[in-house]
Amino acid sequence: MKTLVFASSFKRAFKKLIRRQPQLQEPIEECLALLAADPFNPLLQTHKLKGKLAGSWACSVGYDSRIVFNFVENLESGEEEILLIDIGTHDEVY
């Protein structure tokens, strides 16, 4: 199981998204639990990004919501962690 690290940009976007669509909170939390357990679970539709977000990854939460993240190494423990960067609709995060 990987540790999830929340960037301030992710926290802001999450609060904004939940204010607009409170029904998404539970699916997002389930998606984050799945992401921590197995980032490449087929239910997440994890894919590598191109263009200005090259090097980052994204996974799907429902039909139109995406979570953008990176795999990073914890300097203290040396373990790989998941840095959550952004969340929102397809058009917002890309």
C-alpha positions in Angstrom: 0.0 0.0 0.0 1.4 3.4 -1.0 1.1 6.6 1.1 -0.9 9.4 -0.4 0.5 12.9 -0.1 -1.9 15.8 -0.6 -0.5 18.9 -2.4 -2.1 22.2 -1.4 -3.3 22.5 -5.0 -5.2 19.2 -4.7 -6.7 20.2 -1.3 -8.0 23.5 -2.8 -9.4 21.8 -5.9 -11.0 19.0 -3.8 -12.8 21.6 -1.6 -14.0 23.5 -4.6 -15.3 20.4 -6.3 -17.1 19.1 -3.2 -18.8 22.5 -2.8 -20.2 22.2 -6.3 -20.9 18.5 -6.3 -21.2 17.1 -2.7 -22.4 13.7 -4.1 -18.8 13.1 -5.4 -17.2 13.0 -2.0 -17.8 9.3 -1.4 -16.7 8.1 -4.9 -13.6 10.2 -4.6 -12.7 8.8 -1.2 -13.3 5.2 -2.5 -11.1 6.0 -5.5 -8.3 7.3 -3.3 -8.4 4.2 -1.2 -8.2 2.1 -4.3 -5.3 4.3 -5.6 -3.3 3.7 -2.4 -3.9 0.0 -2.5 -3.2 -0.5 -6.2 -2.5 2.5 -8.5 -3.0 0.4 -11.6 -6.3 -1.2 -10.7 -8.4 -1.4 -13.9 -11.3 0.3 -12.2 -9.2 3.5 -12.0 -8.3 3.6 -15.7 -4.8 5.0 -14.7 -2.9 6.5 -17.7 0.2 8.5 -18.3 -0.2 12.1 -19.4 1.4 13.9 -22.3 2.0 17.6 -23.2 2.3 20.1 -20.3 1.5 17.4 -17.8 4.1 14.9 -19.2 5.5 12.7 -16.5 2.3 12.8 -14.4 -0.4 10.2 -14.2 -4.2 10.5 -14.0 -7.0 8.2 -13.0 -10.8 8.4 -13.4 -13.4 9.1 -10.7 -16.7 8.4 -12.4 -17.4 9.7 -15.9 -15.9 13.1 -16.0 -13.7 13.6 -12.9 -10.0 13.0 -12.9 -7.2 12.9 -10.3 -3.8 14.0 -11.5 -0.8 12.5 -9.5 2.9 11.7 -9.6 4.9 8.9 -8.1 7.6 10.4 -5.8 10.2 9.0 -3.5 10.1 9.8 0.2 13.6 11.1 0.9 13.6 9.9 4.5 12.2 6.4 4.1 13.1 5.8 0.4 9.6 4.4 -0.2 7.5 5.4 -3.2 4.6 7.7 -2.5 1.7 9.1 -4.5 1.7 12.9 -4.7 -1.9 14.1 -5.5 -1.6 17.2 -7.6 -5.1 18.1 -8.9 -8.7 16.9 -9.1 -11.6 18.1 -11.2 -13.4 17.6 -14.4 -11.6 16.4 -17.5 -11.4 20.0 -18.9 -10.3 21.5 -15.6 -7.3 19.3 -15.0 -6.1 18.9 -18.6 
